Amino acid sequence: MVQGEADHRCPPEQSEQFYTALKAAGCKVEMLRLPNCSHLGSVYAPPMIRQAQNAALVEWLNRFVLGQSVALTQDPNPGPATAEEK
């Protein structure tokens, strides 16, 4: 999941609830929070944040689509992360 922290269309609280429900159901789920970003954070965010989101998406595609084992740079189950942590 990718969530802009300043998203008023899909509030972060709803994403947190969805993330928690998926984890409780045993689903593999990750959340990347984009600080100070709106619903269109992936398009209009500062370059550093867009780069972090793109890196997270490529890592996800490599793991879950291509089946490549990727060494994680952080704890795989830390709870929601922010782009600043990437």
PDB file with SEQRES, HELIX, SHEET and CRYST1 records, atoms N, CA, C and O in Angstrom:
SEQRES   1 A   86  MET VAL GLN GLY GLU ALA ASP HIS ARG CYS PRO PRO GLU          
SEQRES   2 A   86  GLN SER GLU GLN PHE TYR THR ALA LEU LYS ALA ALA GLY          
SEQRES   3 A   86  CYS LYS VAL GLU MET LEU ARG LEU PRO ASN CYS SER HIS          
SEQRES   4 A   86  LEU GLY SER VAL TYR ALA PRO PRO MET ILE ARG GLN ALA          
SEQRES   5 A   86  GLN ASN ALA ALA LEU VAL GLU TRP LEU ASN ARG PHE VAL          
SEQRES   6 A   86  LEU GLY GLN SER VAL ALA LEU THR GLN ASP PRO ASN PRO          
SEQRES   7 A   86  GLY PRO ALA THR ALA GLU GLU LYS                              
HELIX    1 AA1 PRO A   12  ALA A   24  1                                  13    
HELIX    2 AA2 GLY A   41  TYR A   44  1                                   4    
HELIX    3 AA3 PRO A   47  PHE A   64  1                                  18    
HELIX    4 AA4 ALA A   83  GLU A   85  5                                   3    
SHEET    1 AA1 3 VAL A   2  GLY A   4  0                                        
SHEET    2 AA1 3 LEU A  32  LEU A  34  1                                        
SHEET    3 AA1 3 ALA A  81  THR A  82  1                                        
CRYST1    1.000    1.000    1.000  90.00  90.00  90.00 P 1           1          
ATOM      1  N   MET A   1       0.846  -1.158   0.000  1.00  0.00           N  
ATOM      2  CA  MET A   1       0.000   0.000   0.000  1.00  0.00           C  
ATOM      3  C   MET A   1       0.898   1.229   0.000  1.00  0.00           C  
ATOM      4  O   MET A   1       1.938   1.253   0.657  1.00  0.00           O  
ATOM      5  N   VAL A   2       0.488   2.236  -0.736  1.00  0.00           N  
ATOM      6  CA  VAL A   2       1.190   3.511  -0.743  1.00  0.00           C  
ATOM      7  C   VAL A   2       0.196   4.563  -0.298  1.00  0.00           C  
ATOM      8  O   VAL A   2      -0.892   4.681  -0.863  1.00  0.00           O  
ATOM      9  N   GLN A   3       0.572   5.331   0.717  1.00  0.00           N  
ATOM     10  CA  GLN A   3      -0.355   6.291   1.306  1.00  0.00           C  
ATOM     11  C   GLN A   3       0.316   7.644   1.470  1.00  0.00           C  
ATOM     12  O   GLN A   3       1.375   7.750   2.088  1.00  0.00           O  
ATOM     13  N   GLY A   4      -0.303   8.676   0.915  1.00  0.00           N  
ATOM     14  CA  GLY A   4       0.151  10.039   1.170  1.00  0.00           C  
ATOM     15  C   GLY A   4      -0.373  10.483   2.523  1.00  0.00           C  
ATOM     16  O   GLY A   4      -1.563  10.340   2.804  1.00  0.00           O  
ATOM     17  N   GLU A   5       0.499  11.017   3.363  1.00  0.00           N  
ATOM     18  CA  GLU A   5       0.072  11.398   4.709  1.00  0.00           C  
ATOM     19  C   GLU A   5      -0.856  12.607   4.721  1.00  0.00           C  
ATOM     20  O   GLU A   5      -1.552  12.840   5.709  1.00  0.00           O  
ATOM     21  N   ALA A   6      -0.876  13.377   3.637  1.00  0.00           N  
ATOM     22  CA  ALA A   6      -1.778  14.526   3.549  1.00  0.00           C  
ATOM     23  C   ALA A   6      -2.890  14.259   2.538  1.00  0.00           C  
ATOM     24  O   ALA A   6      -3.435  15.189   1.944  1.00  0.00           O  
ATOM     25  N   ASP A   7      -3.219  12.993   2.350  1.00  0.00           N  
ATOM     26  CA  ASP A   7      -4.259  12.591   1.390  1.00  0.00           C  
ATOM     27  C   ASP A   7      -5.630  12.787   2.024  1.00  0.00           C  
ATOM     28  O   ASP A   7      -5.960  12.149   3.023  1.00  0.00           O  
ATOM     29  N   HIS A   8      -6.417  13.669   1.438  1.00  0.00           N  
ATOM     30  CA  HIS A   8      -7.771  13.913   1.952  1.00  0.00           C  
ATOM     31  C   HIS A   8      -8.814  13.061   1.219  1.00  0.00           C  
ATOM     32  O   HIS A   8      -9.936  12.913   1.704  1.00  0.00           O  
ATOM     33  N   ARG A   9      -8.462  12.505   0.067  1.00  0.00           N  
ATOM     34  CA  ARG A   9      -9.371  11.636  -0.672  1.00  0.00           C  
ATOM     35  C   ARG A   9      -9.454  10.260  -0.013  1.00  0.00           C  
ATOM     36  O   ARG A   9     -10.541   9.709   0.162  1.00  0.00           O  
ATOM     37  N   CYS A  10      -8.309   9.720   0.346  1.00  0.00           N  
ATOM     38  CA  CYS A  10      -8.214   8.439   1.056  1.00  0.00           C  
ATOM     39  C   CYS A  10      -7.398   8.700   2.317  1.00  0.00           C  
ATOM     40  O   CYS A  10      -6.175   8.559   2.291  1.00  0.00           O  
ATOM     41  N   PRO A  11      -8.038   9.075   3.412  1.00  0.00           N  
ATOM     42  CA  PRO A  11      -7.315   9.465   4.626  1.00  0.00           C  
ATOM     43  C   PRO A  11      -6.386   8.360   5.144  1.00  0.00           C  
ATOM     44  O   PRO A  11      -6.715   7.176   5.071  1.00  0.00           O  
ATOM     45  N   PRO A  12      -5.225   8.762   5.667  1.00  0.00           N  
ATOM     46  CA  PRO A  12      -4.274   7.775   6.193  1.00  0.00           C  
ATOM     47  C   PRO A  12      -4.883   6.841   7.237  1.00  0.00           C  
ATOM     48  O   PRO A  12      -4.502   5.673   7.318  1.00  0.00           O  
ATOM     49  N   GLU A  13      -5.818   7.339   8.029  1.00  0.00           N  
ATOM     50  CA  GLU A  13      -6.442   6.495   9.054  1.00  0.00           C  
ATOM     51  C   GLU A  13      -7.152   5.293   8.426  1.00  0.00           C  
ATOM     52  O   GLU A  13      -7.130   4.197   8.986  1.00  0.00           O  
ATOM     53  N   GLN A  14      -7.778   5.497   7.272  1.00  0.00           N  
ATOM     54  CA  GLN A  14      -8.453   4.381   6.598  1.00  0.00           C  
ATOM     55  C   GLN A  14      -7.433   3.355   6.109  1.00  0.00           C  
ATOM     56  O   GLN A  14      -7.659   2.149   6.212  1.00  0.00           O  
ATOM     57  N   SER A  15      -6.321   3.834   5.584  1.00  0.00           N  
ATOM     58  CA  SER A  15      -5.279   2.909   5.135  1.00  0.00           C  
ATOM     59  C   SER A  15      -4.687   2.143   6.302  1.00  0.00           C  
ATOM     60  O   SER A  15      -4.385   0.956   6.179  1.00  0.00           O  
ATOM     61  N   GLU A  16      -4.520   2.813   7.437  1.00  0.00           N  
ATOM     62  CA  GLU A  16      -4.013   2.135   8.638  1.00  0.00           C  
ATOM     63  C   GLU A  16      -4.968   1.016   9.063  1.00  0.00           C  
ATOM     64  O   GLU A  16      -4.532  -0.082   9.411  1.00  0.00           O  
ATOM     65  N   GLN A  17      -6.265   1.301   9.033  1.00  0.00           N  
ATOM     66  CA  GLN A  17      -7.256   0.289   9.404  1.00  0.00           C  
ATOM     67  C   GLN A  17      -7.227  -0.879   8.423  1.00  0.00           C  
ATOM     68  O   GLN A  17      -7.305  -2.037   8.835  1.00  0.00           O  
ATOM     69  N   PHE A  18      -7.117  -0.586   7.140  1.00  0.00           N  
ATOM     70  CA  PHE A  18      -7.067  -1.630   6.114  1.00  0.00           C  
ATOM     71  C   PHE A  18      -5.802  -2.471   6.289  1.00  0.00           C  
ATOM     72  O   PHE A  18      -5.853  -3.699   6.213  1.00  0.00           O  
ATOM     73  N   TYR A  19      -4.669  -1.808   6.523  1.00  0.00           N  
ATOM     74  CA  TYR A  19      -3.399  -2.488   6.759  1.00  0.00           C  
ATOM     75  C   TYR A  19      -3.517  -3.435   7.957  1.00  0.00           C  
ATOM     76  O   TYR A  19      -3.108  -4.594   7.883  1.00  0.00           O  
ATOM     77  N   THR A  20      -4.074  -2.937   9.049  1.00  0.00           N  
ATOM     78  CA  THR A  20      -4.231  -3.739  10.264  1.00  0.00           C  
ATOM     79  C   THR A  20      -5.146  -4.935  10.024  1.00  0.00           C  
ATOM     80  O   THR A  20      -4.861  -6.036  10.496  1.00  0.00           O  
ATOM     81  N   ALA A  21      -6.238  -4.732   9.297  1.00  0.00           N  
ATOM     82  CA  ALA A  21      -7.170  -5.823   8.997  1.00  0.00           C  
ATOM     83  C   ALA A  21      -6.504  -6.885   8.126  1.00  0.00           C  
ATOM     84  O   ALA A  21      -6.695  -8.079   8.357  1.00  0.00           O  
ATOM     85  N   LEU A  22      -5.733  -6.470   7.139  1.00  0.00           N  
ATOM     86  CA  LEU A  22      -5.044  -7.433   6.282  1.00  0.00           C  
ATOM     87  C   LEU A  22      -4.008  -8.235   7.076  1.00  0.00           C  
ATOM     88  O   LEU A  22      -3.900  -9.450   6.907  1.00  0.00           O  
ATOM     89  N   LYS A  23      -3.246  -7.553   7.945  1.00  0.00           N  
ATOM     90  CA  LYS A  23      -2.266  -8.247   8.783  1.00  0.00           C  
ATOM     91  C   LYS A  23      -2.959  -9.261   9.692  1.00  0.00           C  
ATOM     92  O   LYS A  23      -2.490 -10.387   9.854  1.00  0.00           O  
ATOM     93  N   ALA A  24      -4.079  -8.849  10.281  1.00  0.00           N  
ATOM     94  CA  ALA A  24      -4.819  -9.739  11.179  1.00  0.00           C  
ATOM     95  C   ALA A  24      -5.352 -10.962  10.441  1.00  0.00           C  
ATOM     96  O   ALA A  24      -5.502 -12.033  11.029  1.00  0.00           O  
ATOM     97  N   ALA A  25      -5.638 -10.798   9.152  1.00  0.00           N  
ATOM     98  CA  ALA A  25      -6.142 -11.904   8.339  1.00  0.00           C  
ATOM     99  C   ALA A  25      -5.008 -12.785   7.807  1.00  0.00           C  
ATOM    100  O   ALA A  25      -5.255 -13.759   7.095  1.00  0.00           O  
ATOM    101  N   GLY A  26      -3.769 -12.438   8.154  1.00  0.00           N  
ATOM    102  CA  GLY A  26      -2.635 -13.257   7.734  1.00  0.00           C  
ATOM    103  C   GLY A  26      -2.087 -12.923   6.357  1.00  0.00           C  
ATOM    104  O   GLY A  26      -1.298 -13.689   5.804  1.00  0.00           O  
ATOM    105  N   CYS A  27      -2.489 -11.800   5.801  1.00  0.00           N  
ATOM    106  CA  CYS A  27      -2.007 -11.406   4.477  1.00  0.00           C  
ATOM    107  C   CYS A  27      -0.619 -10.784   4.572  1.00  0.00           C  
ATOM    108  O   CYS A  27      -0.276 -10.146   5.568  1.00  0.00           O  
ATOM    109  N   LYS A  28       0.169 -10.978   3.526  1.00  0.00           N  
ATOM    110  CA  LYS A  28       1.438 -10.267   3.426  1.00  0.00           C  
ATOM    111  C   LYS A  28       1.093  -8.859   2.955  1.00  0.00           C  
ATOM    112  O   LYS A  28       0.545  -8.672   1.868  1.00  0.00           O  
ATOM    113  N   VAL A  29       1.413  -7.894   3.767  1.00  0.00           N  
ATOM    114  CA  VAL A  29       1.061  -6.519   3.423  1.00  0.00           C  
ATOM    115  C   VAL A  29       2.171  -5.586   3.894  1.00  0.00           C  
ATOM    116  O   VAL A  29       2.772  -5.788   4.949  1.00  0.00           O  
ATOM    117  N   GLU A  30       2.422  -4.576   3.099  1.00  0.00           N  
ATOM    118  CA  GLU A  30       3.402  -3.554   3.430  1.00  0.00           C  
ATOM    119  C   GLU A  30       2.764  -2.210   3.131  1.00  0.00           C  
ATOM    120  O   GLU A  30       1.930  -2.090   2.233  1.00  0.00           O  
ATOM    121  N   MET A  31       3.163  -1.205   3.890  1.00  0.00           N  
ATOM    122  CA  MET A  31       2.643   0.136   3.636  1.00  0.00           C  
ATOM    123  C   MET A  31       3.815   1.102   3.568  1.00  0.00           C  
ATOM    124  O   MET A  31       4.710   1.087   4.413  1.00  0.00           O  
ATOM    125  N   LEU A  32       3.787   1.928   2.556  1.00  0.00           N  
ATOM    126  CA  LEU A  32       4.758   3.008   2.416  1.00  0.00           C  
ATOM    127  C   LEU A  32       3.990   4.306   2.547  1.00  0.00           C  
ATOM    128  O   LEU A  32       3.092   4.588   1.753  1.00  0.00           O  
ATOM    129  N   ARG A  33       4.341   5.094   3.545  1.00  0.00           N  
ATOM    130  CA  ARG A  33       3.674   6.392   3.758  1.00  0.00           C  
ATOM    131  C   ARG A  33       4.554   7.490   3.195  1.00  0.00           C  
ATOM    132  O   ARG A  33       5.748   7.561   3.487  1.00  0.00           O  
ATOM    133  N   LEU A  34       3.945   8.346   2.382  1.00  0.00           N  
ATOM    134  CA  LEU A  34       4.662   9.452   1.762  1.00  0.00           C  
ATOM    135  C   LEU A  34       4.404  10.724   2.565  1.00  0.00           C  
ATOM    136  O   LEU A  34       3.291  11.250   2.540  1.00  0.00           O  
ATOM    137  N   PRO A  35       5.414  11.226   3.276  1.00  0.00           N  
ATOM    138  CA  PRO A  35       5.211  12.387   4.139  1.00  0.00           C  
ATOM    139  C   PRO A  35       4.817  13.640   3.354  1.00  0.00           C  
ATOM    140  O   PRO A  35       5.372  13.932   2.295  1.00  0.00           O  
ATOM    141  N   ASN A  36       3.852  14.365   3.901  1.00  0.00           N  
ATOM    142  CA  ASN A  36       3.394  15.634   3.333  1.00  0.00           C  
ATOM    143  C   ASN A  36       2.914  15.513   1.896  1.00  0.00           C  
ATOM    144  O   ASN A  36       3.024  16.471   1.131  1.00  0.00           O  
ATOM    145  N   CYS A  37       2.381  14.351   1.511  1.00  0.00           N  
ATOM    146  CA  CYS A  37       1.935  14.141   0.134  1.00  0.00           C  
ATOM    147  C   CYS A  37       0.431  13.944   0.086  1.00  0.00           C  
ATOM    148  O   CYS A  37      -0.180  13.390   1.001  1.00  0.00           O  
ATOM    149  N   SER A  38      -0.142  14.413  -1.005  1.00  0.00           N  
ATOM    150  CA  SER A  38      -1.570  14.264  -1.234  1.00  0.00           C  
ATOM    151  C   SER A  38      -1.854  12.929  -1.914  1.00  0.00           C  
ATOM    152  O   SER A  38      -1.000  12.043  -1.951  1.00  0.00           O  
ATOM    153  N   HIS A  39      -3.062  12.799  -2.450  1.00  0.00           N  
ATOM    154  CA  HIS A  39      -3.467  11.598  -3.167  1.00  0.00           C  
ATOM    155  C   HIS A  39      -2.577  11.363  -4.392  1.00  0.00           C  
ATOM    156  O   HIS A  39      -2.396  10.225  -4.826  1.00  0.00           O  
ATOM    157  N   LEU A  40      -2.036  12.423  -4.933  1.00  0.00           N  
ATOM    158  CA  LEU A  40      -1.183  12.318  -6.119  1.00  0.00           C  
ATOM    159  C   LEU A  40       0.294  12.447  -5.769  1.00  0.00           C  
ATOM    160  O   LEU A  40       1.084  12.955  -6.565  1.00  0.00           O  
ATOM    161  N   GLY A  41       0.663  11.988  -4.582  1.00  0.00           N  
ATOM    162  CA  GLY A  41       2.042  12.091  -4.130  1.00  0.00           C  
ATOM    163  C   GLY A  41       3.036  11.415  -5.043  1.00  0.00           C  
ATOM    164  O   GLY A  41       4.173  11.870  -5.163  1.00  0.00           O  
ATOM    165  N   SER A  42       2.630  10.335  -5.691  1.00  0.00           N  
ATOM    166  CA  SER A  42       3.546   9.628  -6.580  1.00  0.00           C  
ATOM    167  C   SER A  42       3.873  10.447  -7.823  1.00  0.00           C  
ATOM    168  O   SER A  42       4.839  10.150  -8.527  1.00  0.00           O  
ATOM    169  N   VAL A  43       3.076  11.472  -8.095  1.00  0.00           N  
ATOM    170  CA  VAL A  43       3.292  12.311  -9.276  1.00  0.00           C  
ATOM    171  C   VAL A  43       3.892  13.658  -8.898  1.00  0.00           C  
ATOM    172  O   VAL A  43       4.800  14.147  -9.570  1.00  0.00           O  
ATOM    173  N   TYR A  44       3.384  14.259  -7.820  1.00  0.00           N  
ATOM    174  CA  TYR A  44       3.759  15.625  -7.479  1.00  0.00           C  
ATOM    175  C   TYR A  44       4.660  15.763  -6.255  1.00  0.00           C  
ATOM    176  O   TYR A  44       4.985  16.883  -5.861  1.00  0.00           O  
ATOM    177  N   ALA A  45       5.061  14.676  -5.658  1.00  0.00           N  
ATOM    178  CA  ALA A  45       5.927  14.736  -4.474  1.00  0.00           C  
ATOM    179  C   ALA A  45       7.331  15.184  -4.874  1.00  0.00           C  
ATOM    180  O   ALA A  45       7.691  15.134  -6.050  1.00  0.00           O  
ATOM    181  N   PRO A  46       8.115  15.619  -3.901  1.00  0.00           N  
ATOM    182  CA  PRO A  46       9.515  15.941  -4.199  1.00  0.00           C  
ATOM    183  C   PRO A  46      10.234  14.717  -4.766  1.00  0.00           C  
ATOM    184  O   PRO A  46       9.868  13.585  -4.451  1.00  0.00           O  
ATOM    185  N   PRO A  47      11.250  14.935  -5.596  1.00  0.00           N  
ATOM    186  CA  PRO A  47      11.942  13.813  -6.252  1.00  0.00           C  
ATOM    187  C   PRO A  47      12.420  12.720  -5.299  1.00  0.00           C  
ATOM    188  O   PRO A  47      12.337  11.542  -5.643  1.00  0.00           O  
ATOM    189  N   MET A  48      12.919  13.074  -4.105  1.00  0.00           N  
ATOM    190  CA  MET A  48      13.409  12.058  -3.169  1.00  0.00           C  
ATOM    191  C   MET A  48      12.286  11.104  -2.756  1.00  0.00           C  
ATOM    192  O   MET A  48      12.505   9.899  -2.633  1.00  0.00           O  
ATOM    193  N   ILE A  49      11.102  11.639  -2.545  1.00  0.00           N  
ATOM    194  CA  ILE A  49       9.971  10.806  -2.140  1.00  0.00           C  
ATOM    195  C   ILE A  49       9.496   9.946  -3.305  1.00  0.00           C  
ATOM    196  O   ILE A  49       9.196   8.767  -3.118  1.00  0.00           O  
ATOM    197  N   ARG A  50       9.425  10.511  -4.489  1.00  0.00           N  
ATOM    198  CA  ARG A  50       9.031   9.720  -5.669  1.00  0.00           C  
ATOM    199  C   ARG A  50      10.037   8.612  -5.917  1.00  0.00           C  
ATOM    200  O   ARG A  50       9.654   7.501  -6.286  1.00  0.00           O  
ATOM    201  N   GLN A  51      11.336   8.901  -5.719  1.00  0.00           N  
ATOM    202  CA  GLN A  51      12.366   7.890  -5.904  1.00  0.00           C  
ATOM    203  C   GLN A  51      12.193   6.752  -4.891  1.00  0.00           C  
ATOM    204  O   GLN A  51      12.336   5.584  -5.249  1.00  0.00           O  
ATOM    205  N   ALA A  52      11.887   7.080  -3.635  1.00  0.00           N  
ATOM    206  CA  ALA A  52      11.666   6.055  -2.613  1.00  0.00           C  
ATOM    207  C   ALA A  52      10.459   5.195  -2.972  1.00  0.00           C  
ATOM    208  O   ALA A  52      10.491   3.976  -2.803  1.00  0.00           O  
ATOM    209  N   GLN A  53       9.387   5.830  -3.469  1.00  0.00           N  
ATOM    210  CA  GLN A  53       8.209   5.057  -3.856  1.00  0.00           C  
ATOM    211  C   GLN A  53       8.532   4.145  -5.031  1.00  0.00           C  
ATOM    212  O   GLN A  53       8.156   2.973  -5.028  1.00  0.00           O  
ATOM    213  N   ASN A  54       9.218   4.665  -6.024  1.00  0.00           N  
ATOM    214  CA  ASN A  54       9.567   3.846  -7.186  1.00  0.00           C  
ATOM    215  C   ASN A  54      10.449   2.668  -6.782  1.00  0.00           C  
ATOM    216  O   ASN A  54      10.255   1.555  -7.271  1.00  0.00           O  
ATOM    217  N   ALA A  55      11.411   2.900  -5.898  1.00  0.00           N  
ATOM    218  CA  ALA A  55      12.279   1.808  -5.436  1.00  0.00           C  
ATOM    219  C   ALA A  55      11.466   0.746  -4.709  1.00  0.00           C  
ATOM    220  O   ALA A  55      11.703  -0.448  -4.890  1.00  0.00           O  
ATOM    221  N   ALA A  56      10.505   1.174  -3.882  1.00  0.00           N  
ATOM    222  CA  ALA A  56       9.653   0.225  -3.165  1.00  0.00           C  
ATOM    223  C   ALA A  56       8.800  -0.594  -4.143  1.00  0.00           C  
ATOM    224  O   ALA A  56       8.621  -1.798  -3.958  1.00  0.00           O  
ATOM    225  N   LEU A  57       8.278   0.062  -5.177  1.00  0.00           N  
ATOM    226  CA  LEU A  57       7.460  -0.656  -6.163  1.00  0.00           C  
ATOM    227  C   LEU A  57       8.292  -1.666  -6.945  1.00  0.00           C  
ATOM    228  O   LEU A  57       7.837  -2.785  -7.185  1.00  0.00           O  
ATOM    229  N   VAL A  58       9.496  -1.289  -7.343  1.00  0.00           N  
ATOM    230  CA  VAL A  58      10.370  -2.216  -8.068  1.00  0.00           C  
ATOM    231  C   VAL A  58      10.732  -3.405  -7.178  1.00  0.00           C  
ATOM    232  O   VAL A  58      10.731  -4.549  -7.633  1.00  0.00           O  
ATOM    233  N   GLU A  59      11.041  -3.129  -5.904  1.00  0.00           N  
ATOM    234  CA  GLU A  59      11.353  -4.217  -4.973  1.00  0.00           C  
ATOM    235  C   GLU A  59      10.167  -5.167  -4.839  1.00  0.00           C  
ATOM    236  O   GLU A  59      10.348  -6.385  -4.842  1.00  0.00           O  
ATOM    237  N   TRP A  60       8.952  -4.621  -4.722  1.00  0.00           N  
ATOM    238  CA  TRP A  60       7.746  -5.444  -4.601  1.00  0.00           C  
ATOM    239  C   TRP A  60       7.555  -6.292  -5.852  1.00  0.00           C  
ATOM    240  O   TRP A  60       7.286  -7.489  -5.749  1.00  0.00           O  
ATOM    241  N   LEU A  61       7.691  -5.685  -7.038  1.00  0.00           N  
ATOM    242  CA  LEU A  61       7.546  -6.434  -8.292  1.00  0.00           C  
ATOM    243  C   LEU A  61       8.578  -7.547  -8.390  1.00  0.00           C  
ATOM    244  O   LEU A  61       8.259  -8.661  -8.806  1.00  0.00           O  
ATOM    245  N   ASN A  62       9.803  -7.251  -8.010  1.00  0.00           N  
ATOM    246  CA  ASN A  62      10.840  -8.289  -8.045  1.00  0.00           C  
ATOM    247  C   ASN A  62      10.492  -9.463  -7.142  1.00  0.00           C  
ATOM    248  O   ASN A  62      10.673 -10.619  -7.526  1.00  0.00           O  
ATOM    249  N   ARG A  63       9.995  -9.173  -5.946  1.00  0.00           N  
ATOM    250  CA  ARG A  63       9.676 -10.247  -4.999  1.00  0.00           C  
ATOM    251  C   ARG A  63       8.427 -11.017  -5.376  1.00  0.00           C  
ATOM    252  O   ARG A  63       8.442 -12.248  -5.389  1.00  0.00           O  
ATOM    253  N   PHE A  64       7.331 -10.307  -5.688  1.00  0.00           N  
ATOM    254  CA  PHE A  64       6.038 -10.976  -5.816  1.00  0.00           C  
ATOM    255  C   PHE A  64       5.629 -11.298  -7.239  1.00  0.00           C  
ATOM    256  O   PHE A  64       4.747 -12.132  -7.446  1.00  0.00           O  
ATOM    257  N   VAL A  65       6.238 -10.666  -8.222  1.00  0.00           N  
ATOM    258  CA  VAL A  65       5.913 -10.987  -9.613  1.00  0.00           C  
ATOM    259  C   VAL A  65       7.003 -11.864 -10.217  1.00  0.00           C  
ATOM    260  O   VAL A  65       6.715 -12.896 -10.823  1.00  0.00           O  
ATOM    261  N   LEU A  66       8.252 -11.449 -10.050  1.00  0.00           N  
ATOM    262  CA  LEU A  66       9.357 -12.212 -10.628  1.00  0.00           C  
ATOM    263  C   LEU A  66       9.859 -13.327  -9.719  1.00  0.00           C  
ATOM    264  O   LEU A  66      10.586 -14.216 -10.162  1.00  0.00           O  
ATOM    265  N   GLY A  67       9.465 -13.276  -8.432  1.00  0.00           N  
ATOM    266  CA  GLY A  67       9.873 -14.317  -7.495  1.00  0.00           C  
ATOM    267  C   GLY A  67      11.329 -14.252  -7.094  1.00  0.00           C  
ATOM    268  O   GLY A  67      11.897 -15.247  -6.645  1.00  0.00           O  
ATOM    269  N   GLN A  68      11.937 -13.092  -7.251  1.00  0.00           N  
ATOM    270  CA  GLN A  68      13.339 -12.936  -6.877  1.00  0.00           C  
ATOM    271  C   GLN A  68      13.458 -12.671  -5.391  1.00  0.00           C  
ATOM    272  O   GLN A  68      12.686 -11.903  -4.816  1.00  0.00           O  
ATOM    273  N   SER A  69      14.426 -13.310  -4.786  1.00  0.00           N  
ATOM    274  CA  SER A  69      14.695 -13.066  -3.379  1.00  0.00           C  
ATOM    275  C   SER A  69      15.473 -11.764  -3.274  1.00  0.00           C  
ATOM    276  O   SER A  69      16.509 -11.590  -3.915  1.00  0.00           O  
ATOM    277  N   VAL A  70      14.959 -10.852  -2.456  1.00  0.00           N  
ATOM    278  CA  VAL A  70      15.593  -9.550  -2.299  1.00  0.00           C  
ATOM    279  C   VAL A  70      15.936  -9.370  -0.832  1.00  0.00           C  
ATOM    280  O   VAL A  70      15.097  -9.601   0.039  1.00  0.00           O  
ATOM    281  N   ALA A  71      17.158  -8.963  -0.556  1.00  0.00           N  
ATOM    282  CA  ALA A  71      17.547  -8.675   0.826  1.00  0.00           C  
ATOM    283  C   ALA A  71      16.860  -7.393   1.259  1.00  0.00           C  
ATOM    284  O   ALA A  71      17.076  -6.336   0.666  1.00  0.00           O  
ATOM    285  N   LEU A  72      16.039  -7.484   2.282  1.00  0.00           N  
ATOM    286  CA  LEU A  72      15.332  -6.313   2.770  1.00  0.00           C  
ATOM    287  C   LEU A  72      16.291  -5.406   3.531  1.00  0.00           C  
ATOM    288  O   LEU A  72      17.196  -5.866   4.227  1.00  0.00           O  
ATOM    289  N   THR A  73      16.065  -4.114   3.379  1.00  0.00           N  
ATOM    290  CA  THR A  73      16.916  -3.153   4.066  1.00  0.00           C  
ATOM    291  C   THR A  73      16.376  -2.831   5.446  1.00  0.00           C  
ATOM    292  O   THR A  73      17.038  -2.146   6.226  1.00  0.00           O  
ATOM    293  N   GLN A  74      15.166  -3.322   5.762  1.00  0.00           N  
ATOM    294  CA  GLN A  74      14.597  -3.086   7.076  1.00  0.00           C  
ATOM    295  C   GLN A  74      13.823  -4.320   7.513  1.00  0.00           C  
ATOM    296  O   GLN A  74      13.645  -5.261   6.740  1.00  0.00           O  
ATOM    297  N   ASP A  75      13.368  -4.306   8.749  1.00  0.00           N  
ATOM    298  CA  ASP A  75      12.571  -5.392   9.300  1.00  0.00           C  
ATOM    299  C   ASP A  75      11.363  -5.615   8.392  1.00  0.00           C  
ATOM    300  O   ASP A  75      10.668  -4.648   8.081  1.00  0.00           O  
ATOM    301  N   PRO A  76      11.077  -6.857   7.947  1.00  0.00           N  
ATOM    302  CA  PRO A  76       9.953  -7.098   7.045  1.00  0.00           C  
ATOM    303  C   PRO A  76       8.584  -6.883   7.684  1.00  0.00           C  
ATOM    304  O   PRO A  76       7.591  -6.775   6.964  1.00  0.00           O  
ATOM    305  N   ASN A  77       8.501  -6.817   9.004  1.00  0.00           N  
ATOM    306  CA  ASN A  77       7.213  -6.631   9.672  1.00  0.00           C  
ATOM    307  C   ASN A  77       7.245  -5.495  10.685  1.00  0.00           C  
ATOM    308  O   ASN A  77       6.812  -5.679  11.822  1.00  0.00           O  
ATOM    309  N   PRO A  78       7.749  -4.320  10.299  1.00  0.00           N  
ATOM    310  CA  PRO A  78       7.871  -3.262  11.298  1.00  0.00           C  
ATOM    311  C   PRO A  78       6.602  -2.458  11.479  1.00  0.00           C  
ATOM    312  O   PRO A  78       6.540  -1.605  12.365  1.00  0.00           O  
ATOM    313  N   GLY A  79       5.593  -2.702  10.670  1.00  0.00           N  
ATOM    314  CA  GLY A  79       4.430  -1.822  10.648  1.00  0.00           C  
ATOM    315  C   GLY A  79       4.625  -0.839   9.510  1.00  0.00           C  
ATOM    316  O   GLY A  79       5.587  -0.956   8.750  1.00  0.00           O  
ATOM    317  N   PRO A  80       3.746   0.108   9.382  1.00  0.00           N  
ATOM    318  CA  PRO A  80       3.837   1.059   8.268  1.00  0.00           C  
ATOM    319  C   PRO A  80       5.149   1.847   8.298  1.00  0.00           C  
ATOM    320  O   PRO A  80       5.608   2.274   9.358  1.00  0.00           O  
ATOM    321  N   ALA A  81       5.734   2.029   7.132  1.00  0.00           N  
ATOM    322  CA  ALA A  81       6.970   2.796   7.013  1.00  0.00           C  
ATOM    323  C   ALA A  81       6.683   4.111   6.305  1.00  0.00           C  
ATOM    324  O   ALA A  81       5.635   4.284   5.684  1.00  0.00           O  
ATOM    325  N   THR A  82       7.607   5.010   6.407  1.00  0.00           N  
ATOM    326  CA  THR A  82       7.473   6.262   5.656  1.00  0.00           C  
ATOM    327  C   THR A  82       8.550   6.290   4.596  1.00  0.00           C  
ATOM    328  O   THR A  82       9.538   5.563   4.691  1.00  0.00           O  
ATOM    329  N   ALA A  83       8.367   7.121   3.590  1.00  0.00           N  
ATOM    330  CA  ALA A  83       9.356   7.229   2.523  1.00  0.00           C  
ATOM    331  C   ALA A  83      10.690   7.711   3.070  1.00  0.00           C  
ATOM    332  O   ALA A  83      11.738   7.415   2.496  1.00  0.00           O  
ATOM    333  N   GLU A  84      10.665   8.446   4.168  1.00  0.00           N  
ATOM    334  CA  GLU A  84      11.904   8.931   4.770  1.00  0.00           C  
ATOM    335  C   GLU A  84      12.747   7.792   5.312  1.00  0.00           C  
ATOM    336  O   GLU A  84      13.966   7.928   5.422  1.00  0.00           O  
ATOM    337  N   GLU A  85      12.118   6.662   5.658  1.00  0.00           N  
ATOM    338  CA  GLU A  85      12.829   5.519   6.207  1.00  0.00           C  
ATOM    339  C   GLU A  85      13.460   4.668   5.123  1.00  0.00           C  
ATOM    340  O   GLU A  85      14.339   3.862   5.426  1.00  0.00           O  
ATOM    341  N   LYS A  86      13.056   4.810   3.895  1.00  0.00           N  
ATOM    342  CA  LYS A  86      13.585   3.997   2.789  1.00  0.00           C  
ATOM    343  C   LYS A  86      14.968   4.423   2.420  1.00  0.00           C  
ATOM    344  O   LYS A  86      15.568   3.850   1.511  1.00  0.00           O  
TER     345      LYS A  86                                                      
END                                                                             
